[in-house]
């Protein structure tokens, strides 16, 4: 039914298609991993409402609550109540 040349051609086409499918799936996996892992590097989450804010923000853009510093202290309490920075 098929000659040897036809089988070799089919095998070559199937090999290329599987390579293309593999690369497409791997690029999708890398994209999803990037979308999940990159935002926490540039944005921090408000503990009150969960909105993401820029790292240098002192108040939440969603609920206007004060955001804690990197060390976990409240940024608005600096200098108040005898606390130092």
Secondary structure, DSSP 8 states (H G I E B T S, - for coil): ---HHHHHHHHHHHHHHHHHHHHHHHHHHHHHHHHHHSHHHHEEE-TTT--EEETT-SB-TTT--B-B-TTS-BGGGTTSTT---
